[in-house]
Amino acid sequence: MPTTKARFQTTINFPRKKWHRSCKATPDINKKPPPSRELPFSPRKRLGGENLCNIPQSLQCSPSKQKKENQPVAPSTPRGRKLEFGNSPLKHSPGKLELSAEKSPERPLCLPQKGDETPCSVACSWRMMKSPSVELFKKKDLRYQQTKQVLNSAIPERILAREDETEAITQFLLNHVCEEEPGSLYISGAPGTGKTACLNRILADLQEKLSASTQIYINCMSLRSSQDIFCTVADKLFGKGKLKCAGKDFPKRLAKKLTSEGPMVLLVLDEMDQLDSKGQSVLYTILEWPHLTSSRLVLIGIANALDLTDRILPRLQARPMCKPQLLNFAPYTRDQIVAIVQDRLNQVPGERVLDAAAIQFCARKVSSVSGDARKALDVCRRAVEIVESSVRNQAVVESKPLVKTSHNPGLIKVGLPHISQVISEVYGDRMTPSSGSECFPLQQKLLVCSLLLLTRRSKVKEVGLGKLHDTYSKVCRSHQVTGVDQSECLSLCSLLESRGIMWLKQSKEARLSKVGLKIEEEDVEHALNDKALTGSILRRGLEYFLN
């Protein structure tokens, strides 16, 4: 017996798995603990009061990466577990996190404690979001943003101040496309006068009536060369690669397809003047398609030049049947620009952000320079951005939300100073007889003088940029003035165009771009003759610099 007792004391049968040893009572070594009391190996994964060294008694957490075999399952626990941090429970569900409104006076949520895990960082980020510095831009007035959205240059739901032009285009489409009568229409006008926007709105409104026809829209600025227009039309009409584009006789084969049986084809060519080629063969060919026998093509061309058919295509005078109908879009007047801007602002509920006097000033300035409605919308939108930025910076400095207070009694509107600031940045001061020399740079004066000399000698309204740059370089060398290169000369022409002095029609090659005076020669000469340098250039004439 003694030997048996000693052997019993020295050999203890430990279980294969570790289990928790309770401190309250010593368990029987021969009795195995129940399976429901099995605990995980890691102390960080133990729950309740079994891990008092790391997690407080009142803190219950359900950490990630917990194995199912080590996780005690409570039958009454719902699928969405509830994580409690002190007295502030954090409810976790598969789609969202909800933080209780109660706060723990003993332990702040944002203070990291020993044993805390990721959920506390979620609570801290929530507290940071509720701070005044983060709430600063959540409670601000959204009227600035809404105003900027409605002042975009996208196609509006309705076109204002273009009732006559809309009626003419609509009647043309109904008479030719719906009645299956081929024809052509040429729409001209300065940039920003609503040519493309008006046509696109009409096509959208007549979509059901024009559904039986095939509509093709091509922006000629996207073509690499003018000859690519034939291949582009064939790909959009018959499918890419269905009709081989090789061979000099391809335009004739395409014309044969357009005169065969099939639905009517509506071809819209935006920036049609970019199809410039040797002898203008491309434009002549396209304008002849609607007048071929059994043709089913209706052509609509859009360009800026008013006299495209008379100046660039003189052979059309001998064939009046091929000459398209003409429709000109005049620049917007002051009242029309005011109506367009106010119509956009009426879409924003509440008080207007732009002052009425500021709108009138913007419309008067833009109408006198170019009559471009897009420029007016851009100026107003930029002015709203300036005011919004100043209000936001002021709120950040004061660390107060954008609400009505003693320092911010109401909405700050866009006034005359803001519009004037934007216009001076975009347009500058237009050249007038009263303009000082500091308002008009020397290089721009020399460029205007060179253009005026060329137009006087050749008696044309437009010249190529390459020829203008050559004359400008000779004028600069004769007066020992450093000139600019051809790319910078194009930038100068763009600045002069924004001032309303000249117009610019850019091409894919800068040297082939066309420029011309937008105001009368007498006004230019009167503005420049009071200067010694520019006056002497005009008095000598172009022959002096060419010799």
C-alpha positions as CSV (number, residue, x, y, z in Angstrom):
1,M,0.0,0.0,0.0
2,P,2.7,2.6,0.7
3,T,4.2,1.9,-2.6
4,T,0.9,2.5,-4.3
5,K,0.3,5.7,-2.4
6,A,3.7,7.1,-3.4
7,R,3.2,6.1,-7.0
8,F,-0.2,7.9,-7.0
9,Q,1.3,11.1,-5.6
10,T,4.2,11.3,-8.2
11,T,2.1,10.6,-11.3
12,I,-0.6,13.1,-12.0
13,N,-2.7,12.6,-15.1
14,F,-2.9,16.1,-16.7
15,P,-5.5,16.6,-19.4
16,R,-4.3,17.1,-23.0
17,K,-5.8,20.6,-23.2
18,K,-5.2,23.3,-20.8
19,W,-8.1,24.7,-18.8
20,H,-8.7,27.5,-16.4
21,R,-7.7,26.8,-12.8
22,S,-10.1,28.7,-10.5
23,C,-8.7,30.5,-7.5
24,K,-11.7,29.9,-5.4
25,A,-11.5,26.1,-4.9
26,T,-9.0,23.4,-5.7
27,P,-10.4,21.1,-8.3
28,D,-10.3,17.4,-8.0
29,I,-7.4,16.0,-10.0
30,N,-9.3,13.0,-11.1
31,K,-12.3,15.0,-12.4
32,K,-12.1,16.6,-15.8
33,P,-13.6,20.1,-16.2
34,P,-16.8,20.4,-18.3
35,P,-16.3,21.2,-22.0
36,S,-18.3,24.4,-21.7
37,R,-15.6,25.9,-19.5
38,E,-12.8,25.6,-22.0
39,L,-10.9,28.9,-22.6
40,P,-8.5,30.0,-25.3
41,F,-4.8,29.8,-24.9
42,S,-4.1,33.5,-25.3
43,P,-5.0,35.8,-22.4
44,R,-5.9,38.5,-24.8
45,K,-8.7,36.3,-26.2
46,R,-10.2,35.5,-22.8
47,L,-13.4,37.2,-21.8
48,G,-15.1,38.5,-18.7
49,G,-13.4,38.2,-15.3
50,E,-11.0,35.5,-16.5
51,N,-8.4,38.0,-17.7
52,L,-8.4,40.7,-15.1
53,C,-4.8,41.6,-15.7
54,N,-5.4,43.1,-19.2
55,I,-9.1,44.1,-19.5
56,P,-11.2,45.7,-16.8
57,Q,-14.2,43.8,-15.4
58,S,-16.8,46.1,-17.0
59,L,-15.1,46.0,-20.5
60,Q,-16.3,43.2,-22.8
61,C,-14.8,43.0,-26.2
62,S,-15.0,40.6,-29.1
63,P,-11.6,40.8,-30.8
64,S,-11.0,39.9,-34.4
65,K,-9.4,36.7,-35.6
66,Q,-11.0,34.6,-32.8
67,K,-11.4,31.0,-33.7
68,K,-14.8,29.4,-33.5
69,E,-13.5,26.4,-31.4
70,N,-12.2,28.8,-28.7
71,Q,-15.2,31.2,-28.8
72,P,-17.9,30.6,-26.1
73,V,-21.3,30.6,-27.8
74,A,-24.2,32.2,-25.9
75,P,-27.5,31.1,-27.3
76,S,-29.2,34.4,-26.5
77,T,-26.5,36.6,-28.2
78,P,-27.8,38.2,-31.5
79,R,-25.9,38.0,-34.7
80,G,-24.9,41.7,-34.5
81,R,-22.6,41.7,-31.4
82,K,-22.6,44.6,-29.0
83,L,-19.2,46.1,-28.0
84,E,-19.3,48.2,-24.8
85,F,-16.6,50.6,-23.8
86,G,-17.2,51.6,-20.2
87,N,-20.7,53.1,-20.2
88,S,-20.7,53.9,-23.9
89,P,-21.7,50.9,-25.9
90,L,-20.6,50.7,-29.5
91,K,-23.1,48.7,-31.6
92,H,-21.6,46.8,-34.4
93,S,-23.6,45.6,-37.3
94,P,-22.5,44.4,-40.7
95,G,-23.4,47.7,-42.4
96,K,-22.7,50.5,-39.9
97,L,-21.3,51.5,-36.5
98,E,-23.6,53.3,-34.0
99,L,-22.2,55.1,-31.0
100,S,-24.3,55.6,-27.9
101,A,-25.0,59.1,-26.8
102,E,-24.0,58.3,-23.2
103,K,-20.5,59.3,-22.1
104,S,-18.5,57.6,-19.4
105,P,-17.5,60.1,-16.7
106,E,-14.8,57.7,-15.4
107,R,-13.0,57.0,-18.6
108,P,-13.0,59.3,-21.7
109,L,-13.5,57.5,-25.0
110,C,-10.5,59.0,-26.8
111,L,-7.9,58.1,-24.1
112,P,-6.1,54.9,-25.0
113,Q,-6.1,52.4,-22.2
114,K,-4.1,49.3,-21.6
115,G,-5.8,46.3,-23.3
116,D,-8.0,48.5,-25.6
117,E,-8.1,47.4,-29.2
118,T,-9.4,48.7,-32.5
119,P,-12.9,49.7,-31.5
120,C,-11.6,52.5,-29.3
121,S,-9.9,54.0,-32.3
122,V,-13.3,54.0,-34.0
123,A,-14.8,55.8,-31.1
124,C,-11.9,58.3,-31.1
125,S,-12.3,59.1,-34.8
126,W,-16.1,59.6,-34.1
127,R,-15.3,62.1,-31.4
128,M,-12.9,63.9,-33.7
129,M,-15.6,64.1,-36.3
130,K,-18.0,65.7,-33.8
131,S,-15.4,68.4,-32.9
132,P,-16.1,72.0,-34.0
133,S,-13.1,72.1,-36.4
134,V,-14.5,69.1,-38.4
135,E,-18.1,70.3,-38.1
136,L,-17.0,73.6,-39.6
137,F,-17.7,72.6,-43.2
138,K,-20.7,70.3,-42.5
139,K,-23.0,73.0,-41.3
140,K,-22.0,75.7,-43.9
141,D,-24.4,77.1,-46.4
142,L,-24.5,75.1,-49.6
143,R,-25.7,77.9,-51.7
144,Y,-22.2,78.7,-53.0
145,Q,-21.8,75.2,-54.2
146,Q,-25.3,75.0,-55.7
147,T,-24.7,78.3,-57.5
148,K,-21.4,77.1,-59.0
149,Q,-23.2,74.0,-60.3
150,V,-25.9,75.9,-62.1
151,L,-23.3,78.3,-63.6
152,N,-21.6,75.6,-65.6
153,S,-21.3,75.7,-69.4
154,A,-23.2,72.5,-70.0
155,I,-26.2,72.4,-72.3
156,P,-29.2,73.8,-70.4
157,E,-32.7,72.4,-70.4
158,R,-33.9,75.4,-72.3
159,I,-32.2,77.8,-74.7
160,L,-32.9,81.5,-74.0
161,A,-32.8,84.4,-76.4
162,R,-32.5,82.0,-79.4
163,E,-36.2,81.6,-80.3
164,D,-35.9,82.5,-84.0
165,E,-32.8,80.4,-84.5
166,T,-34.4,77.4,-82.8
167,E,-37.5,77.7,-85.0
168,A,-35.4,77.9,-88.1
169,I,-33.4,74.8,-87.3
170,T,-36.5,72.9,-86.2
171,Q,-38.3,73.6,-89.5
172,F,-35.2,72.6,-91.5
173,L,-35.0,69.2,-89.7
174,L,-38.7,68.5,-90.1
175,N,-38.8,69.6,-93.8
176,H,-35.7,67.6,-94.8
177,V,-35.2,64.6,-92.5
178,C,-38.8,63.8,-91.7
179,E,-40.0,64.5,-95.3
180,E,-36.9,62.6,-96.7
181,E,-35.8,65.6,-98.7
182,P,-32.0,66.1,-98.9
183,G,-30.5,69.5,-98.1
184,S,-27.7,71.4,-96.3
185,L,-27.6,74.1,-93.7
186,Y,-24.6,76.2,-92.6
187,I,-24.7,77.7,-89.1
188,S,-22.3,80.5,-88.3
189,G,-21.6,82.7,-85.4
190,A,-18.9,83.8,-82.9
191,P,-17.8,81.4,-80.2
192,G,-20.2,81.1,-77.2
193,T,-23.3,82.3,-79.1
194,G,-25.1,79.0,-78.6
195,K,-24.8,77.3,-82.0
196,T,-23.9,73.8,-80.8
197,A,-25.9,74.0,-77.7
198,C,-29.0,75.0,-79.6
199,L,-28.6,72.3,-82.2
200,N,-28.0,69.6,-79.5
201,R,-31.1,70.7,-77.6
202,I,-33.3,70.5,-80.7
203,L,-32.0,67.1,-81.6
204,A,-32.8,65.8,-78.1
205,D,-36.3,67.3,-78.3
206,L,-36.9,65.8,-81.8
207,Q,-35.4,62.4,-81.0
208,E,-38.7,60.5,-81.5
209,K,-39.4,62.2,-84.8
210,L,-35.9,61.6,-86.1
211,S,-35.6,58.1,-84.8
212,A,-36.1,56.6,-88.3
213,S,-33.0,58.4,-89.6
214,T,-29.2,57.7,-88.9
215,Q,-27.6,60.6,-87.0
216,I,-23.8,61.2,-87.3
217,Y,-22.1,63.9,-85.2
218,I,-18.4,64.7,-85.9
219,N,-16.2,67.4,-84.4
220,C,-13.7,68.2,-87.1
221,M,-11.2,69.4,-84.6
222,S,-10.6,65.7,-83.6
223,L,-9.5,64.7,-87.1
224,R,-5.9,64.4,-87.9
225,S,-6.4,65.6,-91.4
226,S,-9.2,66.8,-93.6
227,Q,-9.1,63.6,-95.6
228,D,-10.0,61.5,-92.5
229,I,-13.6,62.8,-92.6
230,F,-14.5,60.3,-95.3
231,C,-13.2,57.3,-93.3
232,T,-14.9,58.6,-90.2
233,V,-18.3,59.0,-91.9
234,A,-18.0,55.5,-93.4
235,D,-17.1,53.9,-90.0
236,K,-20.0,55.5,-88.2
237,L,-22.4,54.8,-91.0
238,F,-21.6,51.2,-92.0
239,G,-19.5,50.1,-89.0
240,K,-15.8,50.2,-88.4
241,G,-13.8,48.4,-91.0
242,K,-16.9,47.4,-93.1
243,L,-15.9,49.8,-95.9
244,K,-12.2,50.0,-96.9
245,C,-11.0,53.6,-96.8
246,A,-8.0,53.0,-99.2
247,G,-7.8,54.5,-102.6
248,K,-8.3,57.9,-104.2
249,D,-11.8,56.9,-105.4
250,F,-13.0,56.2,-101.9
251,P,-15.1,59.5,-101.7
252,K,-16.9,58.4,-104.9
253,R,-17.6,55.0,-103.5
254,L,-18.9,56.6,-100.3
255,A,-21.1,58.9,-102.3
256,K,-22.5,55.9,-104.1
257,K,-23.4,54.4,-100.8
258,L,-25.2,57.6,-99.8
259,T,-27.3,57.6,-102.9
260,S,-28.4,53.9,-102.6
261,E,-31.6,52.9,-100.8
262,G,-31.8,53.2,-97.1
263,P,-32.9,55.6,-94.3
264,M,-32.1,59.3,-94.3
265,V,-28.7,60.2,-92.9
266,L,-28.3,63.4,-90.8
267,L,-24.6,64.5,-90.8
268,V,-23.6,67.2,-88.4
269,L,-20.1,68.7,-88.8
270,D,-19.0,70.9,-86.0
271,E,-16.0,73.2,-86.6
272,M,-16.5,72.6,-90.3
273,D,-13.9,75.2,-91.3
274,Q,-11.2,72.8,-90.0
275,L,-11.7,70.7,-93.2
276,D,-9.3,73.0,-95.0
277,S,-7.5,71.3,-97.9
278,K,-5.8,72.0,-101.1
279,G,-8.3,73.6,-103.5
280,Q,-10.9,73.0,-100.8
281,S,-11.7,69.7,-102.4
282,V,-13.0,68.1,-99.2
283,L,-15.5,70.9,-98.5
284,Y,-16.7,70.9,-102.1
285,T,-17.2,67.1,-102.1
286,I,-19.2,67.1,-98.9
287,L,-21.4,70.0,-99.9
288,E,-22.2,68.2,-103.2
289,W,-23.4,65.0,-101.5
290,P,-26.9,66.3,-100.6
291,H,-27.6,67.4,-104.2
292,L,-26.7,64.2,-105.9
293,T,-29.4,62.2,-107.6
294,S,-31.3,59.9,-105.1
295,S,-29.3,61.3,-102.2
296,R,-30.5,60.6,-98.7
297,L,-28.1,62.9,-96.9
298,V,-29.0,66.0,-94.8
299,L,-25.9,68.1,-93.9
300,I,-25.6,70.6,-91.1
301,G,-22.3,72.5,-90.8
302,I,-21.2,74.7,-87.9
303,A,-18.3,77.1,-88.0
304,N,-17.4,80.6,-86.7
305,A,-16.7,82.3,-90.1
306,L,-19.7,84.2,-91.4
307,D,-18.6,84.2,-95.0
308,L,-17.3,80.7,-95.3
309,T,-19.3,79.8,-98.4
310,D,-18.5,83.1,-100.1
311,R,-14.8,83.6,-99.2
312,I,-13.4,80.0,-99.0
313,L,-15.8,78.3,-101.5
314,P,-16.2,80.8,-104.4
315,R,-17.1,78.0,-106.8
316,L,-20.4,77.6,-105.1
317,Q,-21.5,80.8,-106.8
318,A,-21.5,79.0,-110.1
319,R,-23.6,76.2,-108.7
320,P,-26.3,77.8,-106.6
321,M,-28.1,74.5,-106.1
322,C,-25.2,73.3,-103.9
323,K,-25.1,76.4,-101.8
324,P,-26.4,75.6,-98.3
325,Q,-28.9,77.6,-96.4
326,L,-27.3,80.2,-94.1
327,L,-28.2,80.8,-90.4
328,N,-26.2,83.3,-88.4
329,F,-26.1,83.4,-84.6
330,A,-25.4,87.0,-83.5
331,P,-23.4,87.7,-80.3
332,Y,-25.5,88.0,-77.1
333,T,-26.6,91.4,-76.0
334,R,-26.4,92.7,-72.5
335,D,-30.0,92.0,-71.7
336,Q,-29.8,88.5,-73.1
337,I,-26.7,87.7,-71.0
338,V,-28.5,89.0,-67.9
339,A,-31.5,86.8,-68.7
340,I,-29.3,83.8,-69.1
341,V,-27.5,84.3,-65.8
342,Q,-30.7,85.0,-63.9
343,D,-32.4,82.0,-65.3
344,R,-29.5,79.8,-64.0
345,L,-29.6,81.5,-60.6
346,N,-33.4,80.9,-60.3
347,Q,-32.7,77.2,-60.1
348,V,-31.1,77.7,-56.6
349,P,-33.6,78.0,-53.8
350,G,-33.3,80.7,-51.3
351,E,-31.5,84.0,-51.5
352,R,-29.3,84.7,-54.5
353,V,-25.5,84.7,-54.1
354,L,-24.9,87.2,-56.9
355,D,-25.9,90.8,-56.5
356,A,-28.1,92.2,-59.3
357,A,-25.6,95.1,-59.9
358,A,-22.8,92.6,-60.3
359,I,-24.7,90.6,-62.9
360,Q,-25.5,93.8,-64.9
361,F,-21.8,94.8,-64.8
362,C,-20.6,91.4,-66.0
363,A,-23.2,91.3,-68.8
364,R,-22.2,94.8,-70.0
365,K,-18.5,94.0,-70.0
366,V,-18.8,90.7,-71.7
367,S,-21.3,91.9,-74.3
368,S,-19.0,94.8,-75.3
369,V,-16.0,92.5,-75.7
370,S,-17.2,89.3,-77.3
371,G,-20.9,88.6,-76.5
372,D,-19.9,85.1,-75.3
373,A,-22.4,83.7,-72.8
374,R,-19.9,81.0,-71.7
375,K,-17.5,83.7,-70.7
376,A,-20.2,85.4,-68.6
377,L,-21.0,82.2,-66.8
378,D,-17.3,81.5,-66.2
379,V,-16.7,85.0,-64.8
380,C,-19.7,84.7,-62.4
381,R,-18.6,81.2,-61.3
382,R,-15.1,82.3,-60.7
383,A,-16.4,85.2,-58.6
384,V,-18.5,82.9,-56.5
385,E,-15.4,80.7,-55.9
386,I,-13.4,83.7,-54.7
387,V,-16.1,84.7,-52.2
388,E,-16.6,81.1,-51.0
389,S,-12.8,80.8,-50.4
390,S,-12.7,84.0,-48.4
391,V,-15.6,83.0,-46.2
392,R,-14.1,79.6,-45.6
393,N,-10.7,81.0,-44.7
394,Q,-12.3,83.4,-42.3
395,A,-14.3,80.6,-40.6
396,V,-11.1,78.5,-40.3
397,V,-9.3,81.4,-38.6
398,E,-12.1,82.0,-36.2
399,S,-12.7,78.3,-35.6
400,K,-16.4,78.8,-35.8
401,P,-19.0,77.1,-38.0
402,L,-20.5,79.0,-40.9
403,V,-23.7,80.0,-39.1
404,K,-25.2,83.4,-38.4
405,T,-23.4,85.1,-35.6
406,S,-22.4,88.6,-34.6
407,H,-19.3,88.3,-36.9
408,N,-21.2,86.6,-39.7
409,P,-24.7,88.1,-39.7
410,G,-25.7,86.7,-43.1
411,L,-24.7,85.4,-46.5
412,I,-21.9,87.3,-48.2
413,K,-22.9,88.1,-51.7
414,V,-20.8,88.5,-54.9
415,G,-20.6,92.1,-55.6
416,L,-19.0,94.5,-58.1
417,P,-15.5,94.3,-56.7
418,H,-15.4,90.5,-57.2
419,I,-16.7,90.6,-60.7
420,S,-14.3,93.4,-61.6
421,Q,-11.4,91.4,-60.1
422,V,-12.2,88.4,-62.3
423,I,-12.7,90.4,-65.4
424,S,-9.4,92.2,-65.0
425,E,-7.7,88.8,-64.6
426,V,-9.4,87.3,-67.6
427,Y,-9.8,90.2,-70.0
428,G,-7.6,93.0,-68.8
429,D,-8.3,96.5,-70.0
430,R,-9.5,96.6,-73.6
431,M,-7.5,98.9,-75.8
432,T,-9.2,102.2,-76.1
433,P,-8.0,105.7,-77.0
434,S,-7.9,106.6,-73.2
435,S,-5.9,103.5,-72.3
436,G,-2.5,104.2,-70.9
437,S,0.7,102.6,-72.1
438,E,1.0,100.5,-69.0
439,C,-2.4,98.8,-69.8
440,F,-1.2,97.6,-73.2
441,P,2.1,95.8,-73.4
442,L,4.7,96.7,-76.1
443,Q,4.8,93.3,-77.8
444,Q,1.0,93.4,-78.2
445,K,1.2,96.9,-79.7
446,L,3.8,95.7,-82.2
447,L,1.7,92.7,-83.2
448,V,-1.4,94.8,-83.8
449,C,0.6,97.3,-85.9
450,S,2.0,94.4,-88.0
451,L,-1.5,93.0,-88.5
452,L,-2.8,96.4,-89.5
453,L,0.0,96.9,-92.0
454,L,-0.7,93.4,-93.6
455,T,-4.4,94.0,-93.9
456,R,-3.8,97.4,-95.5
457,R,-1.4,96.1,-98.1
458,S,-3.2,92.8,-99.0
459,K,-6.7,94.3,-98.6
460,V,-7.9,91.1,-96.9
461,K,-9.6,90.7,-93.5
462,E,-7.5,87.8,-92.3
463,V,-3.9,86.7,-92.6
464,G,-2.0,83.6,-91.6
465,L,-0.2,83.5,-88.3
466,G,3.1,82.5,-90.0
467,K,3.0,85.5,-92.3
468,L,2.0,87.8,-89.3
469,H,4.9,86.5,-87.3
470,D,7.4,87.1,-90.1
471,T,6.2,90.7,-90.5
472,Y,6.3,91.2,-86.7
473,S,9.9,89.9,-86.5
474,K,11.0,92.3,-89.2
475,V,9.4,95.2,-87.3
476,C,11.1,94.2,-84.1
477,R,14.5,93.9,-85.7
478,S,14.2,97.3,-87.4
479,H,13.5,98.9,-84.0
480,Q,16.1,96.8,-82.1
481,V,13.4,95.2,-80.0
482,T,13.5,91.6,-79.0
483,G,10.6,89.7,-80.5
484,V,8.9,86.5,-79.4
485,D,8.8,83.1,-81.2
486,Q,5.8,81.7,-83.1
487,S,4.3,79.8,-80.2
488,E,4.4,82.9,-77.9
489,C,3.0,84.9,-80.8
490,L,0.0,82.6,-80.8
491,S,-0.4,83.3,-77.0
492,L,-0.3,87.1,-77.7
493,C,-3.0,86.6,-80.3
494,S,-5.1,84.8,-77.7
495,L,-4.7,87.7,-75.3
496,L,-5.7,90.2,-78.0
497,E,-8.7,88.1,-78.8
498,S,-9.8,88.1,-75.1
499,R,-9.5,91.9,-75.2
500,G,-11.8,92.0,-78.3
501,I,-9.1,93.5,-80.6
502,M,-8.7,90.6,-83.0
503,W,-10.2,87.3,-83.7
504,L,-8.3,84.0,-83.9
505,K,-9.1,80.8,-85.7
506,Q,-6.7,78.2,-84.5
507,S,-5.5,75.3,-86.7
508,K,-3.7,72.1,-85.9
509,E,-0.5,73.7,-87.2
510,A,0.1,77.1,-85.5
511,R,1.5,78.6,-88.7
512,L,-1.8,77.9,-90.5
513,S,-4.0,79.7,-87.9
514,K,-5.9,82.7,-89.1
515,V,-6.1,86.1,-87.4
516,G,-7.9,89.3,-88.2
517,L,-8.9,92.6,-86.7
518,K,-12.1,92.6,-84.8
519,I,-12.5,96.4,-84.5
520,E,-12.2,99.1,-87.2
521,E,-8.8,100.1,-88.5
522,E,-9.5,103.8,-87.6
523,D,-10.0,102.9,-84.0
524,V,-6.7,100.9,-83.9
525,E,-4.8,103.7,-85.6
526,H,-6.3,106.4,-83.4
527,A,-5.3,104.3,-80.3
528,L,-1.7,103.8,-81.4
529,N,-0.8,107.0,-83.2
530,D,-0.3,108.9,-80.0
531,K,2.7,106.7,-79.2
532,A,6.0,107.6,-80.8
533,L,7.1,104.0,-81.6
534,T,3.8,102.6,-82.9
535,G,3.0,105.9,-84.7
536,S,6.3,105.8,-86.6
537,I,5.6,102.2,-87.7
538,L,2.2,103.0,-89.1
539,R,3.6,106.1,-90.9
540,R,6.5,104.2,-92.6
541,G,4.2,101.4,-93.9
542,L,5.0,97.8,-94.7
543,E,7.2,98.4,-97.7
544,Y,9.8,100.1,-95.5
545,F,10.2,96.9,-93.4
546,L,10.1,94.5,-96.4
547,N,12.9,96.3,-98.3
